[in-house]
Amino acid sequence: MNIFVSGLSFKASNDDLKHIFSVYGEVSSAKVITERGSRRSRGYGFVEMLNDGEANAAIAALNGTEHMGRTLNVAEAHERVERSY
């Protein structure tokens, strides 16, 4: 399951994100999204967990909690929709 995490501290790293979710199960990937030029965090990221039960437990436990002074918003990620302009 792919999990969307917003409200991340701008100092949070991929390893920080992986660490907070690994308490609930195996994390296959964790990525903090950064700006292209400056490489500065955009304050959100994605976590991939293979086991849906563990992913749902992590979402329930972590949504609304504080991490590095910021409140996390955690939910199942939706498929990206391609936009046509």
Gaussian input, Z-matrix of N, CA and C with variables (Angstrom, degrees):
# hf/3-21g

backbone

0 1
 N
 C     1     B1
 C     2     B2     1     A1
 N     3     B3     2     A2     1     D1
 C     4     B4     3     A3     2     D2
 C     5     B5     4     A4     3     D3
 N     6     B6     5     A5     4     D4
 C     7     B7     6     A6     5     D5
 C     8     B8     7     A7     6     D6
 N     9     B9     8     A8     7     D7
 C    10    B10     9     A9     8     D8
 C    11    B11    10    A10     9     D9
 N    12    B12    11    A11    10    D10
 C    13    B13    12    A12    11    D11
 C    14    B14    13    A13    12    D12
 N    15    B15    14    A14    13    D13
 C    16    B16    15    A15    14    D14
 C    17    B17    16    A16    15    D15
 N    18    B18    17    A17    16    D16
 C    19    B19    18    A18    17    D17
 C    20    B20    19    A19    18    D18
 N    21    B21    20    A20    19    D19
 C    22    B22    21    A21    20    D20
 C    23    B23    22    A22    21    D21
 N    24    B24    23    A23    22    D22
 C    25    B25    24    A24    23    D23
 C    26    B26    25    A25    24    D24
 N    27    B27    26    A26    25    D25
 C    28    B28    27    A27    26    D26
 C    29    B29    28    A28    27    D27
 N    30    B30    29    A29    28    D28
 C    31    B31    30    A30    29    D29
 C    32    B32    31    A31    30    D30
 N    33    B33    32    A32    31    D31
 C    34    B34    33    A33    32    D32
 C    35    B35    34    A34    33    D33
 N    36    B36    35    A35    34    D34
 C    37    B37    36    A36    35    D35
 C    38    B38    37    A37    36    D36
 N    39    B39    38    A38    37    D37
 C    40    B40    39    A39    38    D38
 C    41    B41    40    A40    39    D39
 N    42    B42    41    A41    40    D40
 C    43    B43    42    A42    41    D41
 C    44    B44    43    A43    42    D42
 N    45    B45    44    A44    43    D43
 C    46    B46    45    A45    44    D44
 C    47    B47    46    A46    45    D45
 N    48    B48    47    A47    46    D46
 C    49    B49    48    A48    47    D47
 C    50    B50    49    A49    48    D48
 N    51    B51    50    A50    49    D49
 C    52    B52    51    A51    50    D50
 C    53    B53    52    A52    51    D51
 N    54    B54    53    A53    52    D52
 C    55    B55    54    A54    53    D53
 C    56    B56    55    A55    54    D54
 N    57    B57    56    A56    55    D55
 C    58    B58    57    A57    56    D56
 C    59    B59    58    A58    57    D57
 N    60    B60    59    A59    58    D58
 C    61    B61    60    A60    59    D59
 C    62    B62    61    A61    60    D60
 N    63    B63    62    A62    61    D61
 C    64    B64    63    A63    62    D62
 C    65    B65    64    A64    63    D63
 N    66    B66    65    A65    64    D64
 C    67    B67    66    A66    65    D65
 C    68    B68    67    A67    66    D66
 N    69    B69    68    A68    67    D67
 C    70    B70    69    A69    68    D68
 C    71    B71    70    A70    69    D69
 N    72    B72    71    A71    70    D70
 C    73    B73    72    A72    71    D71
 C    74    B74    73    A73    72    D72
 N    75    B75    74    A74    73    D73
 C    76    B76    75    A75    74    D74
 C    77    B77    76    A76    75    D75
 N    78    B78    77    A77    76    D76
 C    79    B79    78    A78    77    D77
 C    80    B80    79    A79    78    D78
 N    81    B81    80    A80    79    D79
 C    82    B82    81    A81    80    D80
 C    83    B83    82    A82    81    D81
 N    84    B84    83    A83    82    D82
 C    85    B85    84    A84    83    D83
 C    86    B86    85    A85    84    D84
 N    87    B87    86    A86    85    D85
 C    88    B88    87    A87    86    D86
 C    89    B89    88    A88    87    D87
 N    90    B90    89    A89    88    D88
 C    91    B91    90    A90    89    D89
 C    92    B92    91    A91    90    D90
 N    93    B93    92    A92    91    D91
 C    94    B94    93    A93    92    D92
 C    95    B95    94    A94    93    D93
 N    96    B96    95    A95    94    D94
 C    97    B97    96    A96    95    D95
 C    98    B98    97    A97    96    D96
 N    99    B99    98    A98    97    D97
 C   100   B100    99    A99    98    D98
 C   101   B101   100   A100    99    D99
 N   102   B102   101   A101   100   D100
 C   103   B103   102   A102   101   D101
 C   104   B104   103   A103   102   D102
 N   105   B105   104   A104   103   D103
 C   106   B106   105   A105   104   D104
 C   107   B107   106   A106   105   D105
 N   108   B108   107   A107   106   D106
 C   109   B109   108   A108   107   D107
 C   110   B110   109   A109   108   D108
 N   111   B111   110   A110   109   D109
 C   112   B112   111   A111   110   D110
 C   113   B113   112   A112   111   D111
 N   114   B114   113   A113   112   D112
 C   115   B115   114   A114   113   D113
 C   116   B116   115   A115   114   D114
 N   117   B117   116   A116   115   D115
 C   118   B118   117   A117   116   D116
 C   119   B119   118   A118   117   D117
 N   120   B120   119   A119   118   D118
 C   121   B121   120   A120   119   D119
 C   122   B122   121   A121   120   D120
 N   123   B123   122   A122   121   D121
 C   124   B124   123   A123   122   D122
 C   125   B125   124   A124   123   D123
 N   126   B126   125   A125   124   D124
 C   127   B127   126   A126   125   D125
 C   128   B128   127   A127   126   D126
 N   129   B129   128   A128   127   D127
 C   130   B130   129   A129   128   D128
 C   131   B131   130   A130   129   D129
 N   132   B132   131   A131   130   D130
 C   133   B133   132   A132   131   D131
 C   134   B134   133   A133   132   D132
 N   135   B135   134   A134   133   D133
 C   136   B136   135   A135   134   D134
 C   137   B137   136   A136   135   D135
 N   138   B138   137   A137   136   D136
 C   139   B139   138   A138   137   D137
 C   140   B140   139   A139   138   D138
 N   141   B141   140   A140   139   D139
 C   142   B142   141   A141   140   D140
 C   143   B143   142   A142   141   D141
 N   144   B144   143   A143   142   D142
 C   145   B145   144   A144   143   D143
 C   146   B146   145   A145   144   D144
 N   147   B147   146   A146   145   D145
 C   148   B148   147   A147   146   D146
 C   149   B149   148   A148   147   D147
 N   150   B150   149   A149   148   D148
 C   151   B151   150   A150   149   D149
 C   152   B152   151   A151   150   D150
 N   153   B153   152   A152   151   D151
 C   154   B154   153   A153   152   D152
 C   155   B155   154   A154   153   D153
 N   156   B156   155   A155   154   D154
 C   157   B157   156   A156   155   D155
 C   158   B158   157   A157   156   D156
 N   159   B159   158   A158   157   D157
 C   160   B160   159   A159   158   D158
 C   161   B161   160   A160   159   D159
 N   162   B162   161   A161   160   D160
 C   163   B163   162   A162   161   D161
 C   164   B164   163   A163   162   D162
 N   165   B165   164   A164   163   D163
 C   166   B166   165   A165   164   D164
 C   167   B167   166   A166   165   D165
 N   168   B168   167   A167   166   D166
 C   169   B169   168   A168   167   D167
 C   170   B170   169   A169   168   D168
 N   171   B171   170   A170   169   D169
 C   172   B172   171   A171   170   D170
 C   173   B173   172   A172   171   D171
 N   174   B174   173   A173   172   D172
 C   175   B175   174   A174   173   D173
 C   176   B176   175   A175   174   D174
 N   177   B177   176   A176   175   D175
 C   178   B178   177   A177   176   D176
 C   179   B179   178   A178   177   D177
 N   180   B180   179   A179   178   D178
 C   181   B181   180   A180   179   D179
 C   182   B182   181   A181   180   D180
 N   183   B183   182   A182   181   D181
 C   184   B184   183   A183   182   D182
 C   185   B185   184   A184   183   D183
 N   186   B186   185   A185   184   D184
 C   187   B187   186   A186   185   D185
 C   188   B188   187   A187   186   D186
 N   189   B189   188   A188   187   D187
 C   190   B190   189   A189   188   D188
 C   191   B191   190   A190   189   D189
 N   192   B192   191   A191   190   D190
 C   193   B193   192   A192   191   D191
 C   194   B194   193   A193   192   D192
 N   195   B195   194   A194   193   D193
 C   196   B196   195   A195   194   D194
 C   197   B197   196   A196   195   D195
 N   198   B198   197   A197   196   D196
 C   199   B199   198   A198   197   D197
 C   200   B200   199   A199   198   D198
 N   201   B201   200   A200   199   D199
 C   202   B202   201   A201   200   D200
 C   203   B203   202   A202   201   D201
 N   204   B204   203   A203   202   D202
 C   205   B205   204   A204   203   D203
 C   206   B206   205   A205   204   D204
 N   207   B207   206   A206   205   D205
 C   208   B208   207   A207   206   D206
 C   209   B209   208   A208   207   D207
 N   210   B210   209   A209   208   D208
 C   211   B211   210   A210   209   D209
 C   212   B212   211   A211   210   D210
 N   213   B213   212   A212   211   D211
 C   214   B214   213   A213   212   D212
 C   215   B215   214   A214   213   D213
 N   216   B216   215   A215   214   D214
 C   217   B217   216   A216   215   D215
 C   218   B218   217   A217   216   D216
 N   219   B219   218   A218   217   D217
 C   220   B220   219   A219   218   D218
 C   221   B221   220   A220   219   D219
 N   222   B222   221   A221   220   D220
 C   223   B223   222   A222   221   D221
 C   224   B224   223   A223   222   D222
 N   225   B225   224   A224   223   D223
 C   226   B226   225   A225   224   D224
 C   227   B227   226   A226   225   D225
 N   228   B228   227   A227   226   D226
 C   229   B229   228   A228   227   D227
 C   230   B230   229   A229   228   D228
 N   231   B231   230   A230   229   D229
 C   232   B232   231   A231   230   D230
 C   233   B233   232   A232   231   D231
 N   234   B234   233   A233   232   D232
 C   235   B235   234   A234   233   D233
 C   236   B236   235   A235   234   D234
 N   237   B237   236   A236   235   D235
 C   238   B238   237   A237   236   D236
 C   239   B239   238   A238   237   D237
 N   240   B240   239   A239   238   D238
 C   241   B241   240   A240   239   D239
 C   242   B242   241   A241   240   D240
 N   243   B243   242   A242   241   D241
 C   244   B244   243   A243   242   D242
 C   245   B245   244   A244   243   D243
 N   246   B246   245   A245   244   D244
 C   247   B247   246   A246   245   D245
 C   248   B248   247   A247   246   D246
 N   249   B249   248   A248   247   D247
 C   250   B250   249   A249   248   D248
 C   251   B251   250   A250   249   D249
 N   252   B252   251   A251   250   D250
 C   253   B253   252   A252   251   D251
 C   254   B254   253   A253   252   D252

   B1=1.4510
   B2=1.5254
   B3=1.3252
   B4=1.4497
   B5=1.5243
   B6=1.3290
   B7=1.4585
   B8=1.5221
   B9=1.3398
   B10=1.4562
   B11=1.5258
   B12=1.3309
   B13=1.4619
   B14=1.5207
   B15=1.3330
   B16=1.4625
   B17=1.5212
   B18=1.3156
   B19=1.4592
   B20=1.5080
   B21=1.3310
   B22=1.4655
   B23=1.5229
   B24=1.3044
   B25=1.4567
   B26=1.5226
   B27=1.3237
   B28=1.4549
   B29=1.5287
   B30=1.3316
   B31=1.4627
   B32=1.5260
   B33=1.3251
   B34=1.4707
   B35=1.5309
   B36=1.3223
   B37=1.4656
   B38=1.5256
   B39=1.3163
   B40=1.4624
   B41=1.5295
   B42=1.3204
   B43=1.4620
   B44=1.5311
   B45=1.3465
   B46=1.4693
   B47=1.5218
   B48=1.3272
   B49=1.4576
   B50=1.5298
   B51=1.3197
   B52=1.4626
   B53=1.5256
   B54=1.3196
   B55=1.4640
   B56=1.5315
   B57=1.3335
   B58=1.4690
   B59=1.5289
   B60=1.3338
   B61=1.4644
   B62=1.5213
   B63=1.3197
   B64=1.4698
   B65=1.5271
   B66=1.3155
   B67=1.4650
   B68=1.5302
   B69=1.3338
   B70=1.4640
   B71=1.5157
   B72=1.3261
   B73=1.4546
   B74=1.5170
   B75=1.3349
   B76=1.4632
   B77=1.5250
   B78=1.3110
   B79=1.4593
   B80=1.5191
   B81=1.3378
   B82=1.4650
   B83=1.5251
   B84=1.3475
   B85=1.4589
   B86=1.5231
   B87=1.3288
   B88=1.4618
   B89=1.5231
   B90=1.3294
   B91=1.4647
   B92=1.5187
   B93=1.3360
   B94=1.4610
   B95=1.5222
   B96=1.3190
   B97=1.4637
   B98=1.5311
   B99=1.3374
   B100=1.4652
   B101=1.5254
   B102=1.3346
   B103=1.4579
   B104=1.5231
   B105=1.2988
   B106=1.4717
   B107=1.5169
   B108=1.3012
   B109=1.4624
   B110=1.5162
   B111=1.3263
   B112=1.4677
   B113=1.5286
   B114=1.3315
   B115=1.4775
   B116=1.5243
   B117=1.3369
   B118=1.4671
   B119=1.5241
   B120=1.3189
   B121=1.4573
   B122=1.5228
   B123=1.3261
   B124=1.4631
   B125=1.5329
   B126=1.3320
   B127=1.4581
   B128=1.5148
   B129=1.3287
   B130=1.4608
   B131=1.5244
   B132=1.3268
   B133=1.4517
   B134=1.5083
   B135=1.3160
   B136=1.4579
   B137=1.5199
   B138=1.3217
   B139=1.4659
   B140=1.5194
   B141=1.3184
   B142=1.4574
   B143=1.5289
   B144=1.3446
   B145=1.4602
   B146=1.5264
   B147=1.3344
   B148=1.4536
   B149=1.5244
   B150=1.3173
   B151=1.4555
   B152=1.5300
   B153=1.3395
   B154=1.4681
   B155=1.5220
   B156=1.3180
   B157=1.4669
   B158=1.5230
   B159=1.3261
   B160=1.4706
   B161=1.5191
   B162=1.3267
   B163=1.4608
   B164=1.5257
   B165=1.3281
   B166=1.4670
   B167=1.5177
   B168=1.3277
   B169=1.4677
   B170=1.5321
   B171=1.3287
   B172=1.4615
   B173=1.5272
   B174=1.3333
   B175=1.4636
   B176=1.5219
   B177=1.3344
   B178=1.4695
   B179=1.5247
   B180=1.3223
   B181=1.4637
   B182=1.5254
   B183=1.3260
   B184=1.4603
   B185=1.5274
   B186=1.3244
   B187=1.4670
   B188=1.5280
   B189=1.3260
   B190=1.4561
   B191=1.5159
   B192=1.3364
   B193=1.4614
   B194=1.5242
   B195=1.3206
   B196=1.4598
   B197=1.5209
   B198=1.3394
   B199=1.4604
   B200=1.5218
   B201=1.3044
   B202=1.4630
   B203=1.5357
   B204=1.3341
   B205=1.4580
   B206=1.5159
   B207=1.3278
   B208=1.4708
   B209=1.5214
   B210=1.3210
   B211=1.4603
   B212=1.5180
   B213=1.3359
   B214=1.4618
   B215=1.5236
   B216=1.3260
   B217=1.4607
   B218=1.5194
   B219=1.3333
   B220=1.4580
   B221=1.5254
   B222=1.3355
   B223=1.4669
   B224=1.5215
   B225=1.3289
   B226=1.4591
   B227=1.5245
   B228=1.3191
   B229=1.4701
   B230=1.5190
   B231=1.3154
   B232=1.4560
   B233=1.5319
   B234=1.3139
   B235=1.4636
   B236=1.5221
   B237=1.2986
   B238=1.4636
   B239=1.5273
   B240=1.3044
   B241=1.4632
   B242=1.5209
   B243=1.3059
   B244=1.4700
   B245=1.5195
   B246=1.3151
   B247=1.4684
   B248=1.5241
   B249=1.3100
   B250=1.4626
   B251=1.5186
   B252=1.3001
   B253=1.4619
   B254=1.4903
   A1=108.44
   A2=114.99
   A3=121.33
   A4=107.94
   A5=116.77
   A6=123.25
   A7=109.35
   A8=116.21
   A9=122.95
   A10=108.02
   A11=116.18
   A12=122.11
   A13=108.66
   A14=117.23
   A15=120.36
   A16=108.79
   A17=115.08
   A18=120.35
   A19=112.96
   A20=116.92
   A21=120.44
   A22=110.56
   A23=115.07
   A24=120.63
   A25=108.26
   A26=116.79
   A27=120.07
   A28=111.51
   A29=117.33
   A30=121.86
   A31=112.32
   A32=117.97
   A33=121.76
   A34=110.14
   A35=115.49
   A36=121.71
   A37=110.07
   A38=116.26
   A39=121.38
   A40=110.07
   A41=116.99
   A42=121.54
   A43=111.48
   A44=117.40
   A45=120.46
   A46=110.34
   A47=116.10
   A48=121.83
   A49=110.39
   A50=117.01
   A51=121.07
   A52=110.64
   A53=116.42
   A54=121.01
   A55=112.19
   A56=118.33
   A57=118.99
   A58=111.75
   A59=117.99
   A60=120.11
   A61=112.58
   A62=118.44
   A63=121.02
   A64=112.72
   A65=117.51
   A66=121.05
   A67=109.83
   A68=117.69
   A69=122.75
   A70=113.42
   A71=118.03
   A72=120.41
   A73=111.17
   A74=114.99
   A75=121.08
   A76=111.17
   A77=115.69
   A78=122.68
   A79=107.58
   A80=116.60
   A81=118.76
   A82=111.44
   A83=117.76
   A84=120.13
   A85=109.80
   A86=114.82
   A87=122.31
   A88=107.12
   A89=116.91
   A90=120.79
   A91=110.19
   A92=114.99
   A93=121.55
   A94=106.44
   A95=117.04
   A96=121.60
   A97=108.93
   A98=115.31
   A99=120.84
   A100=110.52
   A101=114.60
   A102=120.56
   A103=108.66
   A104=117.21
   A105=121.36
   A106=113.51
   A107=118.00
   A108=121.15
   A109=113.81
   A110=116.36
   A111=119.95
   A112=113.28
   A113=117.24
   A114=122.66
   A115=112.02
   A116=117.56
   A117=123.01
   A118=108.93
   A119=116.60
   A120=121.93
   A121=110.40
   A122=115.61
   A123=121.08
   A124=110.87
   A125=117.68
   A126=121.24
   A127=114.99
   A128=116.64
   A129=119.50
   A130=110.23
   A131=114.97
   A132=119.08
   A133=111.85
   A134=115.72
   A135=122.71
   A136=109.68
   A137=114.73
   A138=121.78
   A139=107.07
   A140=116.55
   A141=121.96
   A142=108.16
   A143=115.46
   A144=121.70
   A145=107.45
   A146=117.15
   A147=121.60
   A148=112.89
   A149=117.21
   A150=121.67
   A151=109.69
   A152=116.40
   A153=120.47
   A154=112.48
   A155=117.80
   A156=120.92
   A157=111.32
   A158=115.75
   A159=120.22
   A160=110.49
   A161=117.41
   A162=121.66
   A163=110.60
   A164=116.89
   A165=120.24
   A166=111.97
   A167=117.17
   A168=121.16
   A169=110.11
   A170=117.33
   A171=121.47
   A172=110.56
   A173=117.34
   A174=121.24
   A175=110.18
   A176=116.19
   A177=120.62
   A178=111.64
   A179=117.01
   A180=120.55
   A181=112.74
   A182=118.05
   A183=120.49
   A184=115.00
   A185=118.07
   A186=119.90
   A187=109.89
   A188=116.02
   A189=121.74
   A190=115.15
   A191=117.37
   A192=119.93
   A193=110.14
   A194=115.37
   A195=120.68
   A196=110.01
   A197=115.22
   A198=121.56
   A199=107.72
   A200=117.09
   A201=123.59
   A202=110.99
   A203=115.70
   A204=121.04
   A205=115.76
   A206=118.71
   A207=122.33
   A208=109.82
   A209=116.57
   A210=121.69
   A211=109.79
   A212=115.67
   A213=121.50
   A214=111.33
   A215=115.69
   A216=123.36
   A217=105.47
   A218=116.11
   A219=121.02
   A220=108.65
   A221=116.60
   A222=121.58
   A223=109.37
   A224=115.20
   A225=119.32
   A226=108.23
   A227=115.97
   A228=120.73
   A229=109.25
   A230=115.61
   A231=121.64
   A232=108.83
   A233=115.76
   A234=119.55
   A235=109.84
   A236=115.40
   A237=120.90
   A238=109.43
   A239=115.46
   A240=121.24
   A241=108.76
   A242=116.23
   A243=120.75
   A244=108.72
   A245=115.00
   A246=120.53
   A247=109.75
   A248=116.39
   A249=120.54
   A250=107.55
   A251=115.66
   A252=120.29
   A253=111.18
   D1=139.64
   D2=177.78
   D3=-97.13
   D4=129.44
   D5=-174.78
   D6=-117.46
   D7=132.30
   D8=177.19
   D9=-96.57
   D10=131.87
   D11=-179.85
   D12=-126.74
   D13=119.36
   D14=175.72
   D15=-120.25
   D16=169.49
   D17=-176.62
   D18=83.23
   D19=16.36
   D20=179.53
   D21=-70.81
   D22=147.14
   D23=171.38
   D24=-62.95
   D25=145.28
   D26=177.98
   D27=-68.58
   D28=-9.24
   D29=177.04
   D30=-95.98
   D31=-6.06
   D32=-177.98
   D33=-67.89
   D34=140.81
   D35=-179.87
   D36=-110.62
   D37=172.26
   D38=174.75
   D39=-57.40
   D40=-41.61
   D41=-179.64
   D42=-65.10
   D43=-38.97
   D44=176.57
   D45=-60.23
   D46=-45.73
   D47=-179.07
   D48=-63.05
   D49=-45.21
   D50=179.08
   D51=-62.19
   D52=-41.27
   D53=-177.71
   D54=-62.10
   D55=-45.25
   D56=-176.37
   D57=-69.23
   D58=-28.29
   D59=178.82
   D60=-86.43
   D61=-26.54
   D62=-176.83
   D63=-65.92
   D64=-17.29
   D65=175.57
   D66=-61.67
   D67=-27.99
   D68=-174.34
   D69=-99.86
   D70=-7.34
   D71=178.36
   D72=156.83
   D73=-171.90
   D74=-176.65
   D75=-75.92
   D76=126.39
   D77=178.02
   D78=-102.31
   D79=121.30
   D80=179.61
   D81=-85.94
   D82=-27.97
   D83=174.25
   D84=-159.86
   D85=152.09
   D86=176.79
   D87=-144.47
   D88=125.33
   D89=-174.89
   D90=-138.12
   D91=120.74
   D92=171.21
   D93=-86.01
   D94=129.01
   D95=-178.28
   D96=-80.78
   D97=132.37
   D98=-176.91
   D99=-122.22
   D100=159.05
   D101=174.76
   D102=-70.94
   D103=144.08
   D104=-175.94
   D105=-60.85
   D106=-53.45
   D107=-174.16
   D108=-72.98
   D109=-50.26
   D110=-172.80
   D111=-89.93
   D112=-14.91
   D113=-176.59
   D114=63.96
   D115=14.90
   D116=178.47
   D117=-77.54
   D118=141.37
   D119=179.31
   D120=-59.53
   D121=143.41
   D122=175.95
   D123=-95.27
   D124=1.11
   D125=175.28
   D126=88.35
   D127=11.39
   D128=175.88
   D129=-147.70
   D130=166.84
   D131=-179.22
   D132=-164.86
   D133=-174.77
   D134=-178.57
   D135=-133.77
   D136=142.82
   D137=176.70
   D138=-126.57
   D139=134.30
   D140=177.45
   D141=-110.51
   D142=124.49
   D143=176.24
   D144=-123.39
   D145=136.00
   D146=-175.58
   D147=-75.09
   D148=-33.44
   D149=-176.81
   D150=-96.10
   D151=116.92
   D152=-177.43
   D153=-63.34
   D154=-34.90
   D155=178.24
   D156=-63.30
   D157=-44.42
   D158=177.64
   D159=-66.25
   D160=-38.80
   D161=179.28
   D162=-63.81
   D163=-45.01
   D164=178.60
   D165=-64.10
   D166=-36.60
   D167=176.98
   D168=-65.11
   D169=-40.91
   D170=178.73
   D171=-64.98
   D172=-43.29
   D173=178.71
   D174=-59.82
   D175=-48.88
   D176=-178.61
   D177=-62.50
   D178=-39.37
   D179=-176.09
   D180=-78.23
   D181=-34.55
   D182=-171.56
   D183=-96.17
   D184=-22.24
   D185=-179.38
   D186=-62.81
   D187=125.07
   D188=179.49
   D189=87.23
   D190=0.07
   D191=178.87
   D192=-87.20
   D193=164.78
   D194=-179.53
   D195=-98.63
   D196=138.15
   D197=175.72
   D198=-142.26
   D199=122.59
   D200=179.48
   D201=54.74
   D202=38.85
   D203=175.70
   D204=82.03
   D205=6.60
   D206=-179.60
   D207=-127.04
   D208=149.25
   D209=178.66
   D210=-87.45
   D211=124.94
   D212=-178.53
   D213=-82.53
   D214=141.24
   D215=169.26
   D216=-113.74
   D217=118.65
   D218=-173.22
   D219=-126.44
   D220=127.97
   D221=-179.45
   D222=-154.15
   D223=162.39
   D224=174.84
   D225=-64.90
   D226=133.88
   D227=179.83
   D228=-75.87
   D229=144.16
   D230=176.67
   D231=-97.08
   D232=154.63
   D233=177.72
   D234=-60.68
   D235=140.75
   D236=179.36
   D237=-72.62
   D238=131.15
   D239=179.74
   D240=-99.56
   D241=125.20
   D242=177.85
   D243=-72.79
   D244=132.04
   D245=179.88
   D246=-99.82
   D247=140.93
   D248=173.17
   D249=-112.76
   D250=131.63
   D251=-176.94
   D252=-105.04

